[in-house]
Amino acid sequence: MRIAVAGSIATDHLMAYPGRFAEQMIAASLDRVSLSFLADTLEVRRGGVGANIALGLGRLGLSPVLVGAAGVDFAEYARWLRANAVDTSAVHVSETLHTARFVCTTDTEQNQIATFYAGAMAEARQIDLAAVAEQAGGLGLVLVGADDPAAMVRHTETARRLAIPFAADPSQQLARLGRDEIRTVVDGALYLFTNEYEAALLKEHAGWTEAEVLDRVGTWITTRGADGVDLVAKDRPALHVPAVRTDDVVEPTGAGDAFRAGFLAGTSWGWPQERAARLGCAVATLVLEAVGTQEYDLTPAGLLHRIEQAYGADAARAMEPDLARAGTPLAPAV
């Protein structure tokens, strides 16, 4: 199954604050916040939810099509993505703007404060998903991730019109999308991805109850960090998948994207959702242990070892044949 991943392409500026944000917040003055946090470290890495998910799928042995807009500075990033089996032929490259920027500060409790500059991402609305599907020889699934809001709506409507199954992953853009836009990008989704906070935000901004959301999607998948993942559908019992534990959390940015890559890879191989979610949790843990969203080391043996430790030998054996094609490139593209 060919998967297209529509979403942001960005450069991440990741900083670490050696304290707790909460200690600097005054409850009575939260309506007038003026704070500056002195960070200890700065890491500049490749990122963007679309690129992160596509790269994860590429490393798991698929050849996803990345659908997004990048800037005049994209050439080196494009070579890196292609080295990771990502098809970049559908990426729109701006003639004037730079690739989007994600600036994020993380405290000692893994809380984050971030700002996103769109840059070239604003031109993603110019991409015609129908033309992408034709060029790819057909698509089995489109993930519509956080991107230019108009692009998210356009891609969703095109997928719906062409009867291509789609996954809704509005994530950070829930704060920017209006009520009707949220309803458009969610209604009819085969999968809906949110984290715990985004789940509450989605219901509030869409004006839907949980039951009303479940009336409109196939499976609602909510990531809960160290508490694992919940998968809920209208006509079957809720499923909880525990996280793959680690004592070596370095930086949480991109873990949710890695989960999505693992889950979608598993479902594309015809796996049951529980097995696919377990793979997603294992890949997410690799990202937690690395600085940057794409710097993790992925090998079949390493993944299977983690899965066996977390879920048992039978779970690892069931995944082994399909994971044989997975792996990180020996060296980054230059």
C-alpha positions in Angstrom: 0.0 0.0 0.0 1.5 3.4 -1.0 1.1 6.0 1.7 1.2 9.7 1.1 2.1 11.9 4.1 0.9 15.5 3.8 2.3 17.8 6.5 4.9 20.3 7.5 8.6 20.3 6.5 10.7 22.3 8.9 14.0 22.9 10.6 13.8 22.4 14.4 15.7 24.6 16.9 15.6 22.6 20.1 16.6 24.1 23.5 16.8 22.7 27.0 15.8 24.7 30.1 17.4 23.3 33.3 14.4 23.9 35.5 10.6 23.7 35.6 8.4 26.1 33.7 5.7 25.8 36.4 8.0 27.3 39.0 8.1 30.5 36.9 4.3 30.7 36.4 2.2 32.9 38.7 -1.4 31.7 38.6 -2.9 35.1 39.2 -0.9 36.7 36.3 -1.3 34.1 33.5 -3.3 36.7 31.5 -0.1 38.8 31.3 2.9 36.5 30.8 6.3 38.0 30.1 8.9 35.3 30.6 12.4 34.5 29.2 14.1 31.1 29.9 17.8 30.8 29.7 18.5 27.5 27.9 21.6 25.4 28.4 21.8 23.8 24.9 20.7 24.5 21.4 20.4 21.7 18.7 19.4 22.5 15.1 17.8 19.5 13.4 15.6 18.5 10.5 12.0 18.2 11.4 8.3 19.0 10.5 5.6 16.5 11.2 5.2 15.4 7.5 8.9 14.8 7.0 9.2 13.1 10.4 6.4 10.6 9.7 7.5 10.0 6.1 11.1 9.4 7.2 9.9 6.9 9.8 7.9 5.0 7.2 10.9 5.0 4.9 13.2 3.5 7.5 10.6 0.8 8.2 10.9 -0.3 4.6 8.1 1.6 2.9 8.4 4.2 0.2 6.1 7.0 1.3 5.3 10.1 -0.8 6.0 13.3 1.1 3.4 16.0 0.3 4.4 19.5 1.6 6.1 22.8 0.8 9.7 23.6 1.6 11.9 26.6 0.9 14.8 27.6 -1.2 17.1 26.0 1.3 15.6 22.5 0.9 18.2 20.8 -1.4 20.3 19.2 1.4 17.3 18.1 3.4 15.8 16.6 0.2 18.9 14.4 -0.3 18.7 13.2 3.3 15.0 12.3 2.9 15.6 10.4 -0.3 18.5 8.5 1.4 15.8 7.4 3.8 13.5 6.0 1.1 11.2 9.1 1.0 9.8 10.1 -2.3 10.2 13.9 -2.4 8.8 14.4 -6.0 5.6 15.9 -4.7 7.3 18.5 -2.5 6.6 22.0 -3.6 9.7 24.2 -3.4 9.2 27.9 -2.9 11.1 30.3 -5.1 11.3 33.0 -2.4 10.6 31.7 1.1 12.7 29.6 3.5 11.6 26.3 5.0 9.5 26.5 8.1 11.1 26.9 11.5 10.1 25.1 14.8 11.6 26.7 17.9 11.0 24.6 21.1 12.2 24.8 24.7 11.9 21.7 26.9 12.1 21.8 30.7 13.3 19.0 33.1 9.9 17.5 33.3 9.6 17.2 29.5 7.1 20.1 29.3 7.5 22.2 26.2 6.9 25.8 25.0 7.2 26.2 21.2 6.7 28.6 18.4 6.2 27.7 14.7 7.1 30.0 11.8 5.3 28.8 8.6 7.6 30.3 5.9 7.3 28.2 2.7 4.7 26.0 4.4 2.1 28.6 3.4 2.5 27.5 -0.2 1.4 23.9 0.5 -2.1 24.9 -0.5 -0.9 25.0 -4.1 -0.3 21.2 -4.2 -2.9 19.1 -6.0 -3.2 15.8 -4.2 -5.1 14.3 -7.2 -2.0 14.9 -9.4 0.2 13.4 -6.7 -2.0 10.3 -6.6 -1.9 9.9 -10.4 1.8 10.3 -10.5 2.2 7.7 -7.7 0.1 5.2 -9.6 -2.6 5.4 -6.9 -2.6 5.8 -3.1 -3.8 3.4 -0.4 -3.8 6.0 2.3 -3.2 9.7 2.8 -2.2 11.1 6.2 -3.2 14.7 6.5 -1.0 16.2 9.2 -0.4 19.7 10.6 0.3 22.0 7.7 -1.0 25.2 6.1 -4.7 25.1 7.2 -6.0 25.7 3.6 -3.8 22.8 2.4 -5.1 20.5 5.2 -8.7 21.2 4.1 -7.9 20.9 0.4 -6.0 17.6 0.8 -8.8 16.1 2.9 -11.5 17.2 0.5 -9.5 15.7 -2.4 -9.0 12.4 -0.6 -12.7 12.2 0.2 -13.6 13.0 -3.4 -11.2 10.4 -4.8 -12.4 7.8 -2.2 -8.8 7.5 -0.9 -8.8 6.5 2.8 -7.3 9.2 4.9 -5.9 9.7 8.4 -6.5 13.0 10.3 -3.7 14.3 12.4 -4.4 18.0 13.0 -2.2 18.2 16.1 -0.6 21.6 16.5 -2.9 23.2 14.0 -6.0 22.7 16.2 -5.2 26.1 17.7 -5.4 27.7 14.2 -8.2 25.8 12.5 -11.8 27.1 12.9 -14.7 24.9 13.9 -15.8 24.1 10.3 -12.2 23.4 9.3 -11.7 20.9 12.1 -14.9 19.2 11.3 -13.8 19.0 7.6 -10.4 17.4 8.3 -11.8 14.9 10.8 -15.1 13.8 9.3 -14.7 10.4 7.6 -11.2 9.7 8.7 -10.1 6.1 8.8 -7.8 7.0 11.7 -7.8 10.1 13.9 -4.5 10.8 15.8 -4.3 13.1 18.8 -2.4 13.3 22.0 -4.3 13.6 25.3 -4.4 17.4 25.4 -5.3 17.6 21.7 -8.2 15.2 22.2 -9.8 17.6 24.7 -9.0 20.6 22.4 -10.5 18.9 19.4 -13.8 18.2 21.2 -14.0 21.8 22.5 -13.1 23.5 19.2 -15.2 21.2 17.0 -18.2 21.4 19.3 -18.5 17.6 19.3 -18.8 15.1 22.1 -16.5 12.0 22.1 -19.5 9.9 20.9 -20.0 12.4 18.0 -16.4 12.2 17.0 -16.5 8.4 17.1 -19.6 8.5 14.8 -17.4 10.1 12.2 -14.1 8.3 12.3 -12.9 4.7 12.1 -10.5 4.6 15.1 -9.5 7.4 17.4 -5.9 6.9 18.5 -4.7 9.0 21.5 -1.1 8.9 22.6 -0.5 9.5 26.3 3.3 9.6 26.6 4.6 7.2 29.2 1.1 6.0 29.8 0.9 4.4 26.3 -1.8 4.7 23.7 -5.6 4.3 23.6 -7.4 3.1 20.5 -11.2 3.7 20.6 -13.8 2.9 17.9 -17.6 3.1 18.0 -18.5 -0.6 17.7 -15.7 -2.4 19.6 -14.1 -2.3 23.1 -11.4 0.3 23.8 -7.9 -1.0 23.5 -5.0 0.2 25.6 -1.4 -0.4 24.5 1.3 0.2 27.1 4.4 2.3 26.2 7.8 0.8 25.6 9.6 2.0 28.7 13.0 3.6 28.8 15.2 5.2 31.5 17.1 7.3 28.9 14.7 10.0 27.8 16.7 12.8 26.2 14.2 14.8 24.2 10.5 14.1 23.5 10.1 16.1 20.3 9.0 13.9 17.4 8.0 10.8 19.5 4.3 11.2 18.4 5.4 11.3 14.7 7.5 8.2 15.2 4.5 6.4 16.7 2.4 7.3 13.7 5.0 6.0 11.3 5.2 2.7 13.2 1.4 2.3 13.4 0.8 3.1 9.8 3.6 0.8 8.7 2.0 -2.0 10.7 -1.5 -1.4 9.3 -0.1 -1.2 5.8 1.2 -4.7 6.3 -2.2 -5.9 7.3 -1.4 -6.2 11.0 -4.1 -5.9 13.8 -4.2 -2.5 15.3 -2.8 -3.7 18.6 0.3 -5.1 17.0 0.7 -1.9 14.9 0.4 0.3 18.0 3.1 -1.8 19.7 5.5 -1.1 16.8 4.6 2.6 17.0 5.4 2.7 20.7 8.8 1.0 20.1 9.8 3.5 17.4 8.6 6.4 19.6 11.0 5.2 22.3 13.9 5.4 19.9 13.1 9.1 19.3 12.8 9.8 23.0 16.4 8.6 23.4 17.9 10.9 20.8 18.2 14.6 20.3 16.2 15.6 17.2 13.2 14.0 15.5 15.1 12.1 12.8 18.5 11.2 14.5 17.5 7.9 16.0 19.1 4.6 15.1 16.6 2.0 13.8 17.6 -1.7 13.2 15.3 -4.7 13.0 17.3 -6.5 15.8 17.1 -3.4 18.1 13.3 -2.9 17.5 12.5 -6.6 18.0 14.6 -6.7 21.3 12.6 -3.7 22.7 9.3 -5.3 21.6 10.1 -8.6 23.1 11.1 -6.9 26.4 7.9 -4.8 26.5 5.3 -7.2 25.0 6.8 -10.7 25.0 8.5 -13.1 22.6 5.3 -14.0 20.7 4.8 -10.3 19.8 8.3 -10.0 18.5 8.0 -13.1 16.4 4.8 -11.9 14.8 6.5 -8.7 13.6 9.9 -10.2 12.6 9.1 -11.0 8.9 7.9 -7.5 8.0 10.6 -5.7 10.0 13.4 -7.4 8.0 13.4 -4.5 5.6 13.7 -1.8 8.2 16.9 0.1 9.0 18.7 3.4 9.3 21.0 4.5 6.4 24.6 3.9 7.1 25.4 7.6 6.8 23.4 10.8 6.3 23.2 12.2 2.8 25.4 15.2 2.1 
